[in-house]
Amino acid sequence: MSLTIKDEMKNDHELIKIFQKGDKGAYDRLVRKYLHNTVGFFYTITGDRMVAEDLAQDVFLKLFNNLRNFKFQSAFSTYLYRINLNTANSWFARNKWKNLLHLDQIINQQKKDTSVAKEWLNKELWDAISKLPKKQRSVVVMRVAEELPYKEISIITGMSENTAKVNFHHALQTLKKILNND
Amino acid sequence: MIEIEKKIAMQKKESINTNVDEFMSKLNDKIEASKTNRQIFFTSSAIVFIMLLLIVTQFGAPDFELDNYMLSRTENLIETDFWNINIDSLENEQEYFNNMAYFLMDEGYTWEAVELLDQFKLIEKEQL
Protein backbone atom coordinates (compact mmCIF):
# COMPACT_ATOMS: atom_id res chain seq x y z
CA MET A 1 0.00 0.00 0.00
CA SER A 2 1.54 3.31 -1.03
CA LEU A 3 1.73 6.18 1.39
CA THR A 4 0.01 9.47 0.61
CA ILE A 5 1.91 12.78 0.64
CA LYS A 6 0.32 13.64 4.00
CA ASP A 7 1.43 10.33 5.49
CA GLU A 8 4.95 10.88 4.15
CA MET A 9 5.03 14.37 5.66
CA LYS A 10 3.79 12.99 9.01
CA ASN A 11 6.43 10.27 8.97
CA ASP A 12 9.20 12.78 8.22
CA HIS A 13 8.02 15.12 10.95
CA GLU A 14 7.92 12.25 13.45
CA LEU A 15 11.47 11.28 12.52
CA ILE A 16 12.61 14.89 12.95
CA LYS A 17 10.94 15.06 16.39
CA ILE A 18 12.75 11.88 17.42
CA PHE A 19 16.03 13.35 16.13
CA GLN A 20 15.41 16.60 18.03
CA LYS A 21 15.06 14.51 21.20
CA GLY A 22 18.60 13.26 20.59
CA ASP A 23 18.23 10.03 18.59
CA LYS A 24 20.67 10.18 15.65
CA GLY A 25 19.19 7.01 14.19
CA ALA A 26 16.16 9.00 13.04
CA TYR A 27 18.47 11.33 11.10
CA ASP A 28 20.15 8.33 9.45
CA ARG A 29 16.73 7.04 8.35
CA LEU A 30 15.89 10.43 6.84
CA VAL A 31 19.20 10.50 4.97
CA ARG A 32 18.72 6.98 3.60
CA LYS A 33 15.22 7.91 2.47
CA TYR A 34 16.23 11.01 0.51
CA LEU A 35 19.77 10.01 -0.47
CA HIS A 36 19.17 8.74 -4.02
CA ASN A 37 16.88 11.64 -4.86
CA THR A 38 19.44 14.21 -3.67
CA VAL A 39 22.42 12.59 -5.37
CA GLY A 40 20.35 12.24 -8.56
CA PHE A 41 19.45 15.93 -8.42
CA PHE A 42 23.10 16.96 -8.26
CA TYR A 43 24.15 14.38 -10.83
CA THR A 44 21.67 15.91 -13.30
CA ILE A 45 23.24 19.33 -12.73
CA THR A 46 26.92 18.42 -12.53
CA GLY A 47 27.11 15.29 -14.68
CA ASP A 48 29.81 14.04 -12.33
CA ARG A 49 29.05 11.30 -9.84
CA MET A 50 31.81 12.22 -7.38
CA VAL A 51 30.87 15.90 -7.36
CA ALA A 52 27.20 14.96 -6.98
CA GLU A 53 27.97 12.78 -3.95
CA ASP A 54 30.15 15.49 -2.41
CA LEU A 55 27.41 18.08 -2.84
CA ALA A 56 24.85 15.66 -1.39
CA GLN A 57 27.14 15.18 1.63
CA ASP A 58 27.28 18.96 2.06
CA VAL A 59 23.49 19.06 1.97
CA PHE A 60 23.09 16.38 4.63
CA LEU A 61 25.76 18.00 6.80
CA LYS A 62 23.89 21.31 6.63
CA LEU A 63 20.74 19.37 7.42
CA PHE A 64 22.35 17.79 10.50
CA ASN A 65 23.47 21.19 11.79
CA ASN A 66 20.10 22.87 11.21
CA LEU A 67 17.50 20.16 11.74
CA ARG A 68 17.23 20.98 15.46
CA ASN A 69 15.75 24.35 14.43
CA PHE A 70 13.14 22.86 12.06
CA LYS A 71 9.81 24.59 12.77
CA PHE A 72 7.39 22.03 11.23
CA GLN A 73 5.72 24.77 9.16
CA SER A 74 6.41 23.05 5.86
CA ALA A 75 6.99 19.57 4.51
CA PHE A 76 10.46 18.19 5.11
CA SER A 77 10.88 17.57 1.37
CA THR A 78 10.34 21.31 0.70
CA TYR A 79 12.94 22.14 3.34
CA LEU A 80 15.38 19.70 1.76
CA TYR A 81 14.70 21.08 -1.75
CA ARG A 82 15.55 24.54 -0.44
CA ILE A 83 18.88 23.32 0.90
CA ASN A 84 19.51 21.51 -2.40
CA LEU A 85 18.75 24.66 -4.34
CA ASN A 86 21.02 26.84 -2.18
CA THR A 87 23.84 24.30 -2.47
CA ALA A 88 23.34 24.12 -6.25
CA ASN A 89 23.44 27.94 -6.48
CA SER A 90 26.66 27.99 -4.47
CA TRP A 91 28.12 25.37 -6.79
CA PHE A 92 27.12 27.43 -9.85
CA ALA A 93 28.78 30.48 -8.28
CA ARG A 94 31.96 28.50 -7.56
CA ASN A 95 32.10 27.26 -11.15
CA LYS A 96 31.43 30.66 -12.66
CA TRP A 97 35.10 31.36 -13.38
CA LYS A 98 35.68 27.87 -14.67
CA ASN A 99 32.79 28.28 -17.08
CA LEU A 100 33.91 31.77 -18.09
CA LEU A 101 37.35 30.51 -18.98
CA HIS A 102 35.86 27.45 -20.76
CA LEU A 103 38.44 25.29 -18.99
CA ASP A 104 36.40 22.13 -19.28
CA GLN A 105 34.91 22.63 -22.73
CA ILE A 106 37.80 21.44 -24.85
CA ILE A 107 35.72 18.61 -26.31
CA ASN A 108 36.24 18.35 -30.05
CA GLN A 109 33.27 19.42 -32.16
CA GLN A 110 33.48 16.15 -34.12
CA LYS A 111 32.74 14.21 -30.96
CA LYS A 112 29.29 15.73 -30.95
CA ASP A 113 28.14 13.00 -33.34
CA THR A 114 29.44 10.15 -31.19
CA SER A 115 28.21 8.69 -27.92
CA VAL A 116 29.43 11.76 -26.10
CA ALA A 117 26.69 13.76 -27.80
CA LYS A 118 24.22 13.45 -24.94
CA GLU A 119 26.87 14.36 -22.39
CA TRP A 120 27.86 17.36 -24.51
CA LEU A 121 24.25 18.45 -24.79
CA ASN A 122 23.79 18.23 -21.02
CA LYS A 123 26.98 20.12 -20.33
CA GLU A 124 26.17 22.82 -22.86
CA LEU A 125 22.73 23.26 -21.36
CA TRP A 126 23.89 23.38 -17.72
CA ASP A 127 26.69 25.78 -18.55
CA ALA A 128 24.07 28.03 -20.11
CA ILE A 129 21.78 27.61 -17.09
CA SER A 130 24.63 28.60 -14.77
CA LYS A 131 24.85 31.94 -16.62
CA LEU A 132 21.20 32.81 -15.81
CA PRO A 133 20.26 35.29 -13.06
CA LYS A 134 19.74 33.60 -9.69
CA LYS A 135 15.92 33.71 -9.65
CA GLN A 136 15.56 32.36 -13.19
CA ARG A 137 18.22 29.75 -12.54
CA SER A 138 16.47 28.56 -9.37
CA VAL A 139 13.20 28.03 -11.22
CA VAL A 140 14.88 26.26 -14.13
CA VAL A 141 16.90 24.01 -11.83
CA MET A 142 13.81 22.92 -9.89
CA ARG A 143 11.78 22.50 -13.10
CA VAL A 144 14.41 20.56 -15.02
CA ALA A 145 16.30 18.60 -12.38
CA GLU A 146 13.42 17.89 -10.01
CA GLU A 147 10.47 18.24 -12.41
CA LEU A 148 8.55 20.07 -9.71
CA PRO A 149 5.22 21.85 -10.33
CA TYR A 150 5.20 25.65 -10.24
CA LYS A 151 3.21 25.59 -7.00
CA GLU A 152 5.97 23.75 -5.13
CA ILE A 153 8.67 25.87 -6.78
CA SER A 154 6.86 28.98 -5.54
CA ILE A 155 6.91 27.58 -1.95
CA ILE A 156 10.61 26.68 -2.15
CA THR A 157 11.80 29.91 -3.71
CA GLY A 158 9.38 32.20 -1.88
CA MET A 159 7.99 33.76 -5.06
CA SER A 160 4.41 33.59 -6.34
CA GLU A 161 3.33 30.89 -8.77
CA ASN A 162 2.92 33.43 -11.58
CA THR A 163 6.34 34.95 -10.91
CA ALA A 164 7.84 31.47 -11.14
CA LYS A 165 6.14 30.93 -14.51
CA VAL A 166 7.31 34.31 -15.80
CA ASN A 167 10.86 33.61 -14.59
CA PHE A 168 10.85 30.25 -16.36
CA HIS A 169 9.63 31.90 -19.57
CA HIS A 170 12.35 34.58 -19.37
CA ALA A 171 14.91 31.90 -18.57
CA LEU A 172 13.97 29.99 -21.73
CA GLN A 173 14.38 33.15 -23.82
CA THR A 174 17.77 33.88 -22.25
CA LEU A 175 18.91 30.27 -22.67
CA LYS A 176 17.92 30.40 -26.33
CA LYS A 177 20.04 33.51 -26.83
CA ILE A 178 23.03 32.08 -24.94
CA LEU A 179 22.97 28.75 -26.80
CA ASN A 180 22.53 30.40 -30.21
CA ASN A 181 25.48 32.73 -29.51
CA ASP A 182 27.64 29.76 -28.50
CA MET B 1 8.24 23.56 -29.30
CA ILE B 2 11.38 25.60 -29.53
CA GLU B 3 14.72 23.85 -29.56
CA ILE B 4 15.67 24.81 -26.04
CA GLU B 5 12.45 23.30 -24.71
CA LYS B 6 13.30 20.09 -26.57
CA LYS B 7 16.72 20.07 -24.94
CA ILE B 8 15.17 20.58 -21.53
CA ALA B 9 12.57 17.90 -22.19
CA MET B 10 15.41 15.50 -23.01
CA GLN B 11 16.81 16.02 -19.53
CA LYS B 12 15.72 13.04 -17.51
CA LYS B 13 16.73 12.71 -13.97
CA GLU B 14 19.62 10.28 -13.99
CA SER B 15 19.43 7.44 -11.56
CA ILE B 16 22.78 6.41 -10.21
CA ASN B 17 23.54 3.68 -7.79
CA THR B 18 25.17 5.15 -4.75
CA ASN B 19 26.76 2.88 -2.18
CA VAL B 20 24.56 3.88 0.76
CA ASP B 21 26.74 2.39 3.50
CA GLU B 22 29.90 4.02 2.14
CA PHE B 23 28.03 7.32 1.79
CA MET B 24 26.72 7.12 5.37
CA SER B 25 30.16 6.27 6.70
CA LYS B 26 31.69 9.30 4.92
CA LEU B 27 28.83 11.49 6.13
CA ASN B 28 29.30 10.37 9.75
CA ASP B 29 33.02 11.16 9.48
CA LYS B 30 32.18 14.63 8.16
CA ILE B 31 29.66 15.18 10.97
CA GLU B 32 32.26 14.21 13.58
CA ALA B 33 34.84 16.49 11.92
CA SER B 34 32.29 19.30 11.86
CA LYS B 35 31.56 18.81 15.58
CA THR B 36 35.29 18.88 16.40
CA ASN B 37 35.79 22.00 14.27
CA ARG B 38 32.92 23.71 16.06
CA GLN B 39 34.35 22.86 19.46
CA ILE B 40 37.78 24.15 18.40
CA PHE B 41 36.20 27.35 17.04
CA PHE B 42 34.21 28.02 20.23
CA THR B 43 37.15 27.23 22.52
CA SER B 44 39.50 29.45 20.50
CA SER B 45 36.94 32.26 20.46
CA ALA B 46 36.48 31.97 24.22
CA ILE B 47 40.27 32.07 24.80
CA VAL B 48 40.69 35.11 22.52
CA PHE B 49 37.76 36.85 24.26
CA ILE B 50 39.19 36.18 27.73
CA MET B 51 42.67 37.34 26.65
CA LEU B 52 41.24 40.56 25.21
CA LEU B 53 39.20 41.11 28.37
CA LEU B 54 42.31 40.65 30.53
CA ILE B 55 44.30 43.03 28.31
CA VAL B 56 41.59 45.71 28.34
CA THR B 57 40.93 45.52 32.08
CA GLN B 58 44.65 44.90 32.87
CA PHE B 59 43.54 42.28 35.34
CA GLY B 60 46.27 41.42 37.85
CA ALA B 61 48.55 44.31 36.89
CA PRO B 62 50.24 45.74 40.06
CA ASP B 63 49.06 49.25 40.93
CA PHE B 64 52.46 50.48 42.20
CA GLU B 65 53.89 50.33 38.69
CA LEU B 66 51.39 52.95 37.68
CA ASP B 67 52.69 55.24 40.44
CA ASN B 68 56.19 55.03 39.00
CA TYR B 69 55.03 56.51 35.74
CA MET B 70 52.80 59.14 37.27
CA LEU B 71 54.45 62.08 39.01
CA SER B 72 52.83 63.04 42.26
CA ARG B 73 53.40 66.69 41.39
CA THR B 74 51.82 67.10 38.04
CA GLU B 75 52.57 70.82 37.94
CA ASN B 76 56.16 69.94 36.95
CA LEU B 77 54.84 68.55 33.72
CA ILE B 78 52.21 71.15 33.08
CA GLU B 79 53.88 74.39 34.16
CA THR B 80 56.82 74.83 31.83
CA ASP B 81 57.25 78.59 31.70
CA PHE B 82 60.54 80.18 32.75
CA TRP B 83 59.33 81.32 36.18
CA ASN B 84 58.56 77.82 37.25
CA ILE B 85 61.54 76.08 35.70
CA ASN B 86 63.99 77.64 38.22
CA ILE B 87 61.85 76.69 41.20
CA ASP B 88 61.36 73.20 39.94
CA SER B 89 65.05 72.65 39.31
CA LEU B 90 65.84 73.90 42.81
CA GLU B 91 63.33 71.50 44.31
CA ASN B 92 64.71 68.66 42.25
CA GLU B 93 68.26 69.48 43.28
CA GLN B 94 67.29 69.60 46.91
CA GLU B 95 65.64 66.22 46.59
CA TYR B 96 68.73 64.87 44.82
CA PHE B 97 71.10 66.14 47.51
CA ASN B 98 68.88 64.79 50.28
CA ASN B 99 68.70 61.36 48.68
CA MET B 100 72.42 61.31 48.03
CA ALA B 101 73.13 62.36 51.64
CA TYR B 102 70.91 59.55 52.97
CA PHE B 103 72.66 57.11 50.67
CA LEU B 104 76.13 58.19 51.78
CA MET B 105 75.10 57.99 55.46
CA ASP B 106 73.72 54.49 54.92
CA GLU B 107 76.92 53.39 53.26
CA GLY B 108 78.98 54.79 56.12
CA TYR B 109 80.51 57.79 54.31
CA THR B 110 79.60 60.31 57.04
CA TRP B 111 82.15 62.98 56.17
CA GLU B 112 81.29 62.82 52.50
CA ALA B 113 77.66 63.34 53.43
CA VAL B 114 78.54 66.41 55.49
CA GLU B 115 80.58 67.77 52.56
CA LEU B 116 77.69 67.22 50.22
CA LEU B 117 75.28 69.10 52.45
CA ASP B 118 77.78 71.96 52.71
CA GLN B 119 78.02 72.05 48.94
CA PHE B 120 74.28 72.24 48.70
CA LYS B 121 74.14 75.12 51.17
CA LEU B 122 76.74 76.95 49.09
CA ILE B 123 74.78 76.48 45.89
CA GLU B 124 71.63 77.68 47.64
CA LYS B 125 73.41 80.80 48.84
CA GLU B 126 74.77 81.49 45.33
CA GLN B 127 71.33 81.22 43.83
CA LEU B 128 69.81 83.58 46.37
Contacts between the chains, C-beta under 8 A, distances in Angstrom:
chain1	res1	chain2	res2	distance
A	28	B	24	6.6
A	31	B	24	6.8
A	31	B	27	6.8
A	32	B	20	6.2
A	32	B	24	7.3
A	35	B	18	6.4
A	35	B	20	6.2
A	35	B	23	6.4
A	36	B	15	7.2
A	36	B	16	8.0
A	36	B	18	6.4
A	39	B	16	6.4
A	39	B	18	5.0
A	39	B	23	7.9
A	40	B	13	5.3
A	40	B	14	6.1
A	40	B	15	5.9
A	40	B	16	6.5
A	41	B	13	7.4
A	43	B	14	5.0
A	43	B	16	5.4
A	44	B	11	6.7
A	44	B	13	5.4
A	44	B	14	5.7
A	49	B	16	5.8
A	52	B	16	7.4
A	53	B	18	6.4
A	53	B	23	6.6
A	56	B	23	7.6
A	57	B	23	7.4
A	57	B	26	6.3
A	57	B	27	5.5
A	57	B	30	5.9
A	60	B	27	5.6
A	61	B	27	7.1
A	61	B	30	5.4
A	61	B	31	6.4
A	61	B	34	6.1
A	64	B	31	5.5
A	64	B	34	7.7
A	65	B	34	6.9
A	118	B	10	8.0
A	121	B	7	6.4
A	121	B	10	7.0
A	122	B	11	7.0
A	125	B	7	5.4
A	125	B	8	7.2
A	125	B	11	7.1
A	140	B	8	7.9
A	143	B	8	7.8
A	144	B	8	5.4
A	144	B	11	5.1
A	145	B	11	7.5
A	145	B	13	6.6
A	146	B	13	7.5
A	147	B	13	6.9
A	172	B	2	7.3
A	172	B	4	5.7
A	172	B	5	6.6
A	172	B	8	7.9
A	175	B	4	5.0
A	176	B	2	6.5
A	176	B	3	7.4
A	176	B	4	4.8
A	179	B	3	7.8
A	179	B	4	6.4
A	179	B	7	7.9
